[in-house]
Every structure is written in C-alpha cells, then in structure tokens.
Amino acid sequence: MQVVFLPDGADLDALSTAYGITLLYPQAKILLPGAASSSFRLALKHFENLLKDKTIKPDSLKEVDTVFLPDSNNIKLAEKKLSPYLKKNARFVIIDHHPLRGRLSGNIEKHIQNTGAATTIIVNRIKRSGINITPEEATLLALGIYEDTGSFTYNTTTPKDLRAAAYLISKGADLELIRGIIEERIDQEQIEIIHQLVENIQYFFIKNSRIIFTFAYSDHYIPDISSFLHLIKPLQEADAFFVLVNEKGKTSIIARSKKKEIDVGKIMSYLGGGGHYSAASATVKGLTVQEIKNYIETVLLGEAYKNKTIQEFMSTQIITVKKSSKIKQIKELAEKAPVLFVVNGRGKFEGIVLSKVIKESIRHRIEDIKVENFIIDSIITFEPETTLSEAERVVSSSSQEYFPVIKNGYPVGVINRTYIIKVLHGQVFDSEKDIFISR
C-alpha cells in the first residue's frame, strides 16, 4: 500500500502536493490529518468529488510499503504514526521545499528544491510527465502555490513558482475560487487569540534586529492561527517574530523572519520542528511558554555571537611582571588585577601568577622570593582570532577561570570563562539588547 502522509496542522501546500502525488502515483492514497486549518477544510469541501477516491481513513490502513511526505521531511513523525502498518523496508519519498536539518538514513528518495511551495516541485514533475490535468485539478494544485508564496509576495518566492502557477492558469485554474478559499473569514475565537497576541507583545533587540515574542492561551488546538498573523501590524514590521500559543500542556510555535541571519528554520529544528529560514514552526510539550521563550532567546544570542572572535570581547587591560621580579616589588600590582601575566626578558609570555597567591605570600611575610616560583605555566591560552564558539568548547571542559590571549608569543589580552558563557547564552546585555514589554 502507498500512503501520502499528512500530519495534523497540514496546510494547503501539503494538500496540493499530496494530490499531485496521486496523479504521478495512481495507487497512492492520501491519509488526511485529524486536525487542519479552516482553509484546508474548505478546500476539502470544494474538491470533495475530486478527492473522495484519493483519500483514506486510519481504519482503512493495511501494510504500507511506500510513504510519501508532501511539504515535509519529518520521517520520524510518519514512522511513529504509521508504525503498526509499516513494512520492514518501507520506502519513504520526500517532496519538500524545506532544507534538511541533519542526515536521513534508510530507504529514502528525496525531491527537495529551493522553491516557495512544495507544490511547485510536483507540478513541474507532472508537466514533464505529460499528464493531462483538468481545470479543477489545476485549481487544487494552484491553491498550494498561492498560499505558501503569499500570492507571490513572500521573499521565498522563486521564478519556478511563477512558472508553475502560469502553467496551471493555462490549464484553467480558477483564480476567483483560489482567492475565496485563501481569504478566510475570522471567527470569534480567532479574534480572541489575536487580541491576546497583540496584548502580549514583547520586543527583543539583538545587533540591528528587532525581534518580537508574543503568546496566547487556548483550551484547544487552533490549526489556522498562522494565516491571521498578517493582521497584527507590529509582527509585520519586525525583523523576526515568534508566536507561542499554549494549548493545555503543549505549545505551538510559529516563527517568521525577514533576515537570513535569523534562520528560524534552524532555531525551530532545535525544538523538534523545522521550516525555512523565513518561516518555521514547532510543537513543544513539558515546558512553559516562558521557558521556551528563554531558550529561543539563548539560541538567538548564541547564533548571533558564535562567529565573533575573542579579540572583540577580551580585556586589553593586562598587567605583566617579569619572572625575575621579587614578590615585594609587585605587591601593589596584585591589588589591581586578579591575575598577572609573567613574561621573560623579551616580553614573551611565560605563564600567569594569581594575585591571591601573591597576597597570601605577603601575608606570610614571604616577600624576597621570585615570581618564577609561583608561575602557572600549564595553562590554556587563546589567540585573538579564536571564535567564541570554539572558546566555549574549551571552557566547558576546563576548570580554568582566566584565559590569556596570546599573539605571536606576546600577551595581548585576557578573558574569563564566565564572560564567554554569558555572552553566548544571553546573560550579558548591552542597552540595545534589553528586552522591554509594550502593552
């Protein structure tokens, strides 16, 4: 049995791609999701006659040897849902426009392209195969392209999407019907959710980007809230936004970005979801909305600063002492810094001496001994060009607190472990990065 798997929350692009798959693979049947958006349900109603022989319900499943994933590459979810029916070496066929996050192994066939809609990929295959389609089929296929490209206004839209839509229009696609399905009407419950999202907007600034977090609470799953986010003006003006909707123990996250450097697809992949750099989503259980928000902020800061180098954050206010110096000669310097850099006669780095050790020596009246007797020379050092992410890997496996920064053998700066961790994990904020709440 060949099954086209649609998960809960599948959109019109997934439905259109799924139908296109059945044209290429006539034996394939679409397994409809348990929950879907109102526009998805409206399309099912409009194209009931077209889809009635193409769909199945879970109780009709038998042994499955091929699973098609339209507009998705989440094989694990499909395996989980279909596990009682999957044959041992079942084949998976991915038709998707979302980038892969990590490697996929097994009996997998991939059709992944950089397009605004997954439907575009399947339409091009239908066109190349010479399959004749009716105006009604052209309309159903076009729905996915129009929705996922925002009627060709989203910045993920490609020339391929436009050409695929032009081909479908030439086959009689009904643009009036497409507009009627996509331009949904808002009900009272959706208005309440939108009101919560407006009331709960929080701004987060990082570098030159303005990011919005907002959240809402609902008693049950609302699959189509993402289609109404364009009604909230601050979200459209932000460089990126994260909408968190909590529904009785689980939180749905909808993320959008205008900047490639804020890759929401990558960020959502850390939470078990995925998508494009510009549009992504995830569902999280077991964490509060605030915990999820804190985690995303941490990832944002980590991504923003991971390629920054040590020299951008190190302190250059270092104190050097010669290893031949006596303790009594440097006791005043021990009051000015927690660590002193020991150098040889040519000024090259030999190691460090801790100020607290110097002070303890003085307290015990051991002042005539040379600094070289207190040198710590088995010490980890960084170069100015070392990235913060590289430094973090070293810091995480070391108990060392202060890390000298050395260039060509000479000390040029110092950075401590706490600061590296704080910069990467969101505990150090400049005024421009402070979070503030707008009501």
N, C-alpha and C positions, 0 to 999 in steps of 0.2 A: 504494500500500500504506500502511496506517495501522499504526504501531508504538507500543506502550506501552513506553517505555524504563525499565528498572530497572538501576541501576548496582550494582557489587559492594558488598556490605555493606547492601543494601536491607533494611528491616525489615518487620514485619507491617503497619504502617500503609501503607507503599508498596504491598505486595501487595494489601491490601484495596482501596485506592484504585484500583489497576490493574484489579482485577476489576470494580469498579463502573464504570470507564470502558468496559469491553467490554459492559456492559449498556446504556449510553447510546449507544455507538457499536459496533454488532454487527460491523462489518468490522475493527475494531481487534484486533491480536494482541499478546500480552504477550511481550516478549523477556526471558527470565529471566536473572538475573546469573550470572556464573561462580562467585562465592563469596557465601554468605549464612549467616546465623545458624542455629543448630540449631532454633530455634523456627520460623524461616522454612521450613526444610527439612521440619520436622514437619508444618507446615500444608500444604505441597505434597503430602505423602504422604496426609494425611487427606482432602484435597479433590481427589485425583487425577482422579476422574471428572468433576468439575465444571470442572477446568482443562485437561484434555487437548486439547480443541478450541479453547482460548483462547490457547494458548502456541505460540511458535515458537523454533527454534534459529538461531544466526547464519548457518548454511549455507543456511537457507531464506529469507533476506532477498532482496528484489528492490528495485525502485525505490520509494523511500519519499517520499510526498508530504505525510504528516502524522505528527508525532511528539508523543505525549502524555508529559508529565513528571509522574508522580504523586509527591506528597510531596517535590518538588524544583523548583528553578528554575535548575538548572545546565545551561543550554543549551550552553555551550561543551563540556562533557564529552560530551553527547549528539551534538553535531556531530562531535567527534573520533572517537567510536566508530562512528558510522554514516556517516562521510564517503563511503565508496565507493558508498553506495546512495542518498544524499540527492539529491532533485531540486533544481534551482537555487533555486526559490522555495518550498521546503518550508515548510509551516505548523507552528508549534510551539504546543501547547496546554498551559498550566501549570495544574495543580490542586495548590495548596500552601497550607500554613499558616505557612510561614517568611517573615519580612519580606524584601523585596527589598533587596539591597545594590548600589546603583548602577542605572543606566538600562539597559534592554533595548531593542534596536532590531531591526527586521525584521518579518517576518510572524508576529506573536505574539498569541495570545489568552490572557488571564490570568484565572484564577479563584482569587484569593488572599484568604483571610479569616483573621481572628484567632480561630482555634479550637485546641483541644487536639490535634486529629488532623486530617490531611488527609482521611481517610475521611469525616468528618462533612460536609465540603463536598459530596462526591459522593453521599452518602446523601440529603442534602436535595434535590439535583437529581433523583435517582431518584424520590424521594417526590413531588416536584412534577410529574414527567413521567407519573405514574400507572403506572409499570412494576411489574408484579406480581413479587414475589420469593418463592422457596421458603424453608423453614426452614433448609436447608443453605446457601443463598446468604446469608441473614440472619446465620448464624453466621460465615461467612467475612468478611463486611463488619464485623461487630461486633468481630472479633479486633483489627483495626487501632485502633479507638477505645479498647478496653480496654488495649491495650499502651501506646499513646502518651500516655494520660492516667494511667497507673499505676493502672488501675481507679478512675479519678476522684479520685485523691488528689494528683496533681501540681497545682501552683499555676497552671499554664497551662490547666487545665480550664475550660470555659465552659458556660453553660446550653445552648448549641447541641449540645454533645457529649452531654449527658444526654438531651436530647430525641431526638437521633438514635438513641442506644442504646435508649431506650424504644420507639421505633418499630420497631427491629429485633427487640426482645424480643417485641413484639406480633405480629411475623411468624414467631415460633417459634425465635429464636436459642437455641442450646444452650449455656447458661452453664457447665455442667459440662465440656463439651469445651473451651470457651474457657479455663477455669481450668487444665485439663490441659496445654494447649499453652503457655500463658504461664508456668506454674510449672515451668520446666525443671529437670532434674537436672544437677548439676555433675560433669564427668569429671575424671580425674587431672591432665590437662594444664591445665585451667582452675583447679584448686586450686593448682597450682604458680605460675601467673600471679598469682593473688590473694595468695599468700604473698609474692611479690616486691613487689607493690604495698604491702602492709602494712609490709614491712621498709624500704621506700624512701620513706616519707612525709616530706615536708619542709613546714614551715609558713612562710608569708609573710604579714606583717601590714601593712596599709595603712589608714590612718584607723582606723575602728572595725570593720574587717572582717578575718576570719581566712580565709586562702586556703591551700589545700593543693596542692602539687605532688607527684606520685609517678610512678614509672616502672617498667617491666618490659621484659625482653628475651625474644624468642621466635624460633624458627627459621622459622616460617611464619605466615601471616595467621590471626588469630583473630577472626572477624567478630562474635561474640556476647558479647565480654567486657563490654560496657556493661550487659548485663542482670544482671550479678552484682555490680555496684559497690555495690548497696544492702546487701550483706553486710559491707562494711567500715565499721564504726561511725564512725571519725574523718571519713570522707568525708561521711557523712550529717549530721554535726554542724557541718561547715564552712559558711561563707557562700558559698564557691565552691570548686571543685576542678578541676584539670587532670590528667588521667591520660595519660601518654605511654608507648605501647607500641612499642618498636623491633623491626622485623621485617626483618632483612637489608637495611639500607640505606635503608629508609623508616620513618617514624614516624607511627603513628596517634595522634591526639589526641582525647580525649573530655573535654568540658568541661560543667560544670553550675554553676548559680548560683541562689541564693535571693533575690538583690537585683537590682532593675532597674538600679541604678547600676553594677553589674558585668555588663555586657552581653556574655556570652560569644559570642553570635552575631556581634556586631560584631568582637570580637577574633579569632575564627576566620576571619572573612572576610579579614583581613589576611594570613592564611596560606593562602588559596585555598579555605577551607571555608566554613561558614555554619551557620545554625540560628536558634533563638530567643534571647532574652536569657537564658533559663534553661537551655537545652540546645543544644549545638552540637558540631561535630566538624570535623576537617580531617586531611589526609594530607600529609606533607612529606617530600621527598626531598633528599638532599645536605647536610643539617645534622645535627649531633649532638644528642642529647637535651638536653645542657647548653646548647647554642646556642639551641635552641628555647625552653627554659625562660627563659633570659636575655632573649630577645626578648619573650616574653609578660609578664615582669615589667616590662620597659621600657614596653610598651603600657599595662599596668595603671596604672603611675605617671603616664604621660602623660595617660591618661583621667581619673585622679583629680584632677590638678592643672591641667589645661588651662584651666579656667574660673576658677582662682584669680587674684587680681589682684596687681599689683606691690607694692601697699602692704602685703600680708601677708608679703612676703619682703624688702623693701628695708631697708637700714640707715638709721636716722634720725640716726646719729652723724656728722653732716657738719660741716665747718669752712668758714666763709665769711670772705672777705677783701675789703676794698674795693679797687676797681681803682686808686684813687689812692694806695694804700699803697706804700711802697718795700720792696724785697726785704729789706733789713736789718731791717725791722720785723716781718717774718713768718717769718724763718728758723727760729724754734723750732716754728712751726706745721707747717712742712714735714716735721718729724720724726714728726708724729702721724697723718698720713693720706697715702695715695698720690696723692690728688687734692684740690685746694682749690677751693671754689666762689667765683667772683668775682661781687660784687654792686655795684650802684650806690649812690648816697647814700640811696635809698629802700628799699634791701634787696632790690631785684628782680634776678633772675638775668641776668648778662651773658655768662657763659661759664665755662670752667674753666682752671685752670693746674695743670700736673703738678708734683708735689713734686720729682721727679728733675731737672726743669729749674731749679727754684729752687736746689737743692743744687749743681747744676753752675755756676750763675751765681755763687753764693757762693764756690765753689772757685776760680773765675777772678777773684775779687775785684770782681765787678760787682754792687755792693750798693745803689747810690744810684738805680738805675733803677726806674721804677714798674712795678707788676704788670701794668698795662694793656698793656705791651709784650710780654707773654708769653701773653696771653689766647688760648685756642682757642674761638672763638665759632661756628664751623661744626660744630656737634655735635648728635647725635641725642639727644633727651630723651623721657622717658615721663611720662604722667600717672599718679597713684596708681591710677586705675580701669582702666588698661591691663591686659588679661589676659596671663598668662604665654605662652599660645599665640600671641597677637598679637606679643608681645615677641620670641618665638623667631624668627618670620618676619623681623623687622627685624635681629635679631642675626646670623642666618645669612648675611645679605648685607652685613654691615658688619665692618670690622676694628677698630672702636672697642671698647675694653675696659670703660670705665666709662660708665654711663648715668645722668645726673642725672634725678631725679624732680621735676617742677615742678608746682605748683598755683597757678593764678591769677598766674603770673609769678614766684612765690617758690619757692626750693629747699626741698624737704621731706625729701629722701632720696636715696639712691644705690644702684644695684645693678650688679653686673658680669656680663659675658657668661657667664663660667664657671659662676657660680652658677645662672643661668637654665637653662643646658643641663643642669647636674647635677640640678636639681630635677625637670625634665621627663623626664630619661632615667635616673633611678634610681641616681645615684651619691651622692646625699645622703640619708642615712637618720637619722631620729630613732631612739631606742632602741626605740620601739614598732613601727618598721618593719623592724627587723633580721630577717634570716632565721635560723632555727635549725633544726637537724635533730633529729628524735625517732626513736630506734631502739627 
